[in-house]
C-alpha cells in the first residue's frame, strides 16, 4: 500500500531559525501576515521580536494575541473577526500547539461558512490560507502536521480536524524559544512528543517513511527529557527535545495517532487538562493494554528508548517498556486524574460519554488492539486508579 506523506514546504531547524520569518515568507511570495499568538508571547517579548523582523523587511503585520490554551470555537470566532477585517495573505503562528492550531483553524475557516463542527473528521479540509509556524514548545509537533484540535464551546467536545489545508507551508523550529519553558510544560509536552512517536510506530497506518523518524524521536526523547526538565538551560537537551517534537509531528501526521490520543481528547475537553498531561496520564496503561497485539513493534520501541536491551526477548522487552513508562511518569510527577483535581463522581458519570467521543475521533481504530466502548471505559477506570493498582 502506498504511504501518503505530507510535510511543510519549508522547514528550518536550529538556533535563530525564527529570525528567518521574513525570508521564508518572501520565498513563498507572501507579504501581508497576521501574527497569531497568545498573551504570554506578547508579555515575554517574543511577539515583538517577530513583528520587528517583519516590519524591517517591509512586511508590517497584524496581530491576534488572544489564542487560548486548548483553543475553542469561541476563540476562533474572535480571531476570524480580526482576520476578515484585514487584507492578509497568510498567518504566522507563534507559540505552542494551541496558538498554532488557532492559526490553522483561522486559515481554513477564513472563507468557509457555518460552525467548525461541520468540518471535524471525517471531513477533510484541503484548502486554506498559508500558515507559517514558529513553535515555542517542544511537544505538539503541530508545525509539521495536517491536523488541529479545537474544542466546541457548546458541547466541550475536542474536535479533531484534518486535511492539507491545516498543514503549515513553512515551519521555523528554533529551540532557543523553549529555554523559558517551565518544568511542568517541559514534562507534559515532552511526553506528548513521546506519545506521537510511539503511536505512529505501532499504528495500523505506520509506514517505512515514518518508522525511522518515530524510532529516532523515541530514542532522543527518552535520552533527554529528564535533563530538559531538571536543567531548563541545558541547550543540548532543549535542542534535542525540539527536534524530536518536530519529528514526532511528522511521524504521527503521516501514520496517525492511536488509542492514547483518542482517549486523551475527551479528558481535555471535559476537564480542561492540558493535552500533553492527559496523554501522559494515559500512556502507561493504554500501552500495557495494547502491547500483546503488536509485540514485535512495541519491543523494538522499548529497545529504541533504552528500556530493553538488544538481547532481551520480546516478552521481557514488553515488561520493561510498561515498567519504564510508569517510571517516567513517576520521575516527572505526572498526576492521576484525581490528583489533578478531577472529581471522582464526575469522572465516573462521564465515562460513557468519554468513550463515545474517543471512538468518534477515529484514532482508536488505528490502535494495534482495537477497543470497544466498554474496554475504553475500563481503561479510563484503570487510569483513575493509578499505578498503585498495579
C-alpha positions in Angstrom: 0.0 0.0 0.0 1.3 3.5 -0.9 2.1 5.8 2.0 0.7 9.3 1.7 3.4 11.7 3.0 2.7 15.4 3.6 5.3 17.9 5.0 5.8 21.7 5.2 7.4 23.1 2.0 10.0 25.0 4.1 11.5 23.6 7.3 14.3 25.4 9.0 15.7 23.9 12.2 18.2 25.3 14.6 19.1 28.3 16.9 17.9 31.5 15.5 15.6 29.9 12.9 12.7 32.2 14.0 14.7 35.2 12.7 14.2 34.0 9.2 10.5 34.5 9.2 10.5 37.3 6.6 12.9 35.4 4.3 10.7 32.4 4.4 7.6 34.4 3.6 9.3 36.1 0.7 10.3 32.8 -0.7 6.7 31.8 -0.7 5.5 35.0 -2.3 3.7 36.2 0.8 3.9 39.7 2.4 0.8 40.5 4.4 0.9 38.3 7.5 -1.4 38.2 10.6 0.6 37.2 13.6 -1.4 34.7 15.8 -0.1 34.3 19.3 -1.1 34.4 23.0 -0.7 37.0 25.8 2.4 35.3 27.3 4.3 35.5 24.0 3.5 39.3 24.0 4.5 39.7 27.6 7.8 37.9 27.2 8.7 39.9 24.1 8.8 37.1 21.6 5.9 38.5 19.6 7.7 41.9 19.4 10.8 40.2 18.1 8.9 38.6 15.2 7.0 41.8 14.3 10.2 43.7 14.3 11.8 41.3 11.9 8.8 41.5 9.6 8.5 45.3 9.8 12.2 45.8 9.0 11.6 43.6 5.9 8.7 45.7 4.8 6.1 43.3 5.9 4.1 45.1 8.7 1.8 42.5 10.2 -1.5 42.5 12.1 -1.8 40.9 15.5 -4.2 38.5 17.1 -2.8 37.8 20.5 -5.8 36.1 22.2 -5.1 32.5 21.5 -6.2 30.4 24.5 -5.0 27.0 25.8 -6.9 24.2 24.1 -8.5 26.6 21.6 -12.2 26.9 21.5 -14.6 27.7 18.7 -15.4 31.0 20.5 -11.7 31.9 20.4 -11.6 31.0 16.7 -14.6 33.2 16.1 -12.9 36.1 17.8 -9.8 35.6 15.6 -11.9 35.4 12.5 -13.2 38.9 13.2 -9.6 40.2 13.1 -8.6 38.1 10.1 -11.5 39.1 8.0 -11.1 42.8 8.8 -7.7 42.9 7.2 -6.2 42.2 3.8 -4.0 39.3 5.0 -2.5 36.8 2.6 -1.1 34.4 5.3 -0.8 33.8 9.0 2.3 33.5 11.2 1.7 31.3 14.3 3.9 31.9 17.3 3.6 29.8 20.4 2.7 26.3 21.5 0.3 23.9 19.9 -2.7 26.0 20.9 -1.5 29.1 19.0 -0.5 27.0 16.0 -3.8 25.2 16.0 -5.6 28.5 16.3 -3.8 29.8 13.3 -4.6 26.7 11.3 -8.3 26.9 12.2 -8.4 30.6 11.2 -6.7 29.8 8.0 -9.2 27.2 6.9 -12.3 28.9 8.2 -11.4 32.3 6.7 -13.6 31.7 3.6 -15.8 28.9 4.9 -19.3 29.3 6.4 -21.0 27.5 9.2 -19.7 26.2 12.5 -16.4 24.5 12.8 -18.1 21.3 14.0 -19.2 20.9 10.4 -15.6 20.4 9.4 -14.4 17.8 12.0 -13.3 14.4 11.0 -14.2 12.5 8.8 -14.4 15.7 6.7 -11.1 16.6 5.0 -10.2 20.3 4.9 -7.8 20.6 2.0 -7.6 24.4 1.4 -6.9 27.5 3.4 -4.7 30.5 3.8 -0.9 29.7 4.1 0.4 29.3 7.7 4.0 29.7 8.8 4.5 28.1 12.2 7.1 29.1 14.8 6.7 26.6 17.8 7.8 27.7 21.2 7.2 24.4 23.0 8.9 21.0 22.3 5.8 18.9 22.2 2.8 19.0 19.9 4.7 18.9 16.6 1.8 20.9 15.2 4.2 22.8 13.0 4.6 19.7 10.8 1.1 18.2 10.9 -2.1 18.4 8.9 -4.2 18.3 12.0 -5.7 20.7 14.5 -7.8 20.1 17.7 -10.4 22.7 18.6 -12.9 22.4 21.4 -16.6 23.0 20.6 -17.6 25.8 23.0 -21.2 24.5 23.1 -20.6 20.8 23.7 -17.0 20.8 25.2 -16.1 18.2 22.6 -12.4 18.3 21.5 -12.8 18.1 17.7 -10.1 16.6 15.5 -9.9 18.4 12.2 -7.7 17.1 9.4 -6.6 18.0 5.9 -4.0 19.5 3.7 -5.4 23.0 4.5 -4.1 22.5 8.0 -0.5 21.7 7.1 1.8 24.8 7.6 3.6 25.8 4.4 6.6 26.6 6.5 8.0 25.8 9.9 10.8 27.6 11.7 12.0 25.3 14.6 14.1 27.4 16.9 15.0 25.6 20.2 16.1 28.8 21.8 12.5 29.8 22.1 12.0 26.8 24.5 14.6 27.9 27.1 12.0 29.6 29.2 9.6 26.7 29.3 8.7 25.8 33.0 9.1 22.2 34.4 5.5 21.1 34.0 5.2 22.3 30.5 8.5 20.7 29.5 7.5 17.4 31.0 4.0 17.3 29.6 4.9 18.4 26.1 7.8 16.1 26.1 5.6 13.1 26.9 3.2 14.3 24.3 6.0 14.0 21.7 6.9 10.5 23.0 3.2 9.5 22.5 3.3 10.9 19.0 6.3 8.8 18.1 5.3 5.6 19.8 1.7 5.7 18.5 2.9 6.5 14.9 5.3 3.4 15.1 2.6 1.0 16.3 -0.3 2.5 14.3 -2.0 0.3 11.8 -1.2 3.1 9.3 2.6 3.0 10.1 4.9 3.0 7.0 8.6 2.8 6.3 8.9 6.6 6.0 7.5 7.3 9.4 9.0 4.3 11.2 12.6 5.6 11.1 11.5 9.1 12.2 9.4 7.7 15.0 12.2 5.5 16.4 14.7 8.3 16.3 12.3 10.6 18.1 11.6 8.0 20.8 15.3 7.4 21.4 16.0 11.2 21.6 13.2 12.0 24.0 14.0 9.1 26.3 17.6 10.2 26.5 16.9 13.9 27.1 13.5 14.5 28.6 14.6 14.2 32.3 17.6 16.6 31.7 15.4 19.1 29.9 13.1 19.2 32.9 15.8 19.3 35.6 18.1 21.7 33.7 16.0 24.1 31.8 19.0 26.0 30.5 20.7 22.8 29.1 20.9 23.8 25.4 21.8 20.3 24.2 18.7 18.8 25.9 16.5 21.6 24.7 17.7 21.3 21.1 17.3 17.5 21.1 13.7 17.7 22.5 12.7 20.4 20.0 13.9 18.4 17.0 12.3 15.2 18.4 9.0 17.1 18.8 9.0 18.1 15.1 10.0 14.5 14.1 7.1 13.2 16.3 4.7 15.5 14.5 6.0 14.3 11.1 5.6 10.7 12.2 2.0 10.9 13.5 0.7 13.2 10.9 1.7 10.7 8.2 0.9 7.5 10.2 -1.8 8.6 12.6 -2.1 8.5 16.4 -4.0 5.7 18.1 -5.9 5.0 21.3 -3.9 7.3 23.7 -4.8 10.4 21.7 -8.4 9.2 21.1 -8.9 8.8 24.9 -7.0 12.0 25.7 -9.1 14.5 23.8 -12.3 13.9 25.9 -10.3 14.4 29.2 -9.1 17.7 27.9 -12.5 18.8 26.6 -14.5 17.9 29.7 -11.9 18.7 32.4 -9.5 21.2 30.8 -6.5 19.0 31.4 -3.6 20.2 29.2 -3.3 18.0 26.2 0.2 16.7 26.9 -0.7 15.9 30.5 -3.8 13.9 29.6 -1.7 11.9 27.2 0.8 11.3 29.9 -1.9 10.1 32.3 -2.9 7.5 29.7 0.4 6.4 28.2 1.4 3.6 30.6 -1.9 1.9 31.0 -3.0 2.1 27.3 0.4 0.8 26.2 0.2 -2.1 28.7 -3.3 -3.0 27.3 -2.1 -2.9 23.7 1.4 -4.5 23.7 0.2 -8.0 23.1 -1.3 -7.1 19.7 2.0 -5.7 18.2 4.6 -7.4 20.3 7.5 -7.0 17.9 6.9 -3.3 17.3 6.4 -2.4 21.0 9.6 -4.5 21.8 11.5 -2.6 19.1 10.2 0.7 20.6 11.4 -0.4 24.1 14.9 -1.0 22.7 14.9 2.3 20.9 14.1 4.0 24.2 16.8 2.3 26.0 14.4 0.4 28.3 15.3 -3.0 26.9 18.5 -4.5 25.6 19.1 -5.9 22.2 19.4 -9.4 23.7 16.1 -9.2 25.6 13.3 -11.4 24.4 10.3 -9.5 23.1 8.3 -10.7 26.1 10.8 -9.2 28.5 11.1 -6.1 26.4 7.4 -5.5 26.7 7.5 -5.8 30.5 10.4 -3.4 30.6 8.5 -1.0 28.3 5.4 -0.7 30.5 7.5 -0.5 33.7 9.7 2.1 32.1 6.7 4.3 31.1 5.3 4.1 34.6 8.7 5.1 36.0 8.9 8.0 33.6 5.5 9.3 34.8 6.7 8.9 38.4 10.0 10.7 37.7 8.2 13.6 36.1 5.4 13.8 38.7 2.6 13.1 36.3 -0.6 13.1 38.5 -3.6 10.8 38.2 -6.9 12.4 37.2 -7.9 12.5 40.9 -4.6 14.1 42.0 -5.0 16.7 39.3 -8.3 17.7 40.9 -11.0 15.9 38.9 -14.0 14.9 41.0 -14.4 11.1 41.0 -18.2 11.2 40.8 -17.9 13.5 37.8 -15.3 11.2 36.2 -17.5 8.1 36.7 -20.5 9.9 35.3 -18.6 10.9 32.2 -17.1 7.5 31.4 -19.6 6.5 28.7 -19.5 10.0 27.0 -15.7 10.0 27.0 -15.6 6.5 25.5 -18.1 7.5 22.8 -16.1 10.7 21.9 -12.9 8.7 21.9 -14.3 6.2 19.4 -15.9 9.0 17.3 -12.4 10.6 16.8 -11.4 7.6 14.7 -8.0 7.3 16.4 -8.7 4.2 18.4 -9.3 2.3 15.1 -5.6 2.7 14.3 -4.5 1.0 17.5 -2.9 -2.4 17.4 -5.7 -3.7 19.7 -9.0 -2.1 18.6 -11.2 -1.4 21.6 -14.9 -1.4 22.1 -16.6 1.2 24.2 -16.7 -1.0 27.3 -13.0 -1.6 27.1 -12.3 2.1 26.9 -14.4 2.7 30.0 -12.4 0.0 31.8 -9.2 1.7 30.7 -10.4 5.1 32.0 -11.1 3.4 35.3 -7.6 1.9 35.4 -6.1 5.3 34.7 -8.2 6.8 37.6 -6.9 4.1 40.0 -3.3 4.9 39.1 -0.1 2.9 39.4 -0.8 1.9 43.0 -3.3 -0.5 41.5 -0.7 -2.5 39.6 
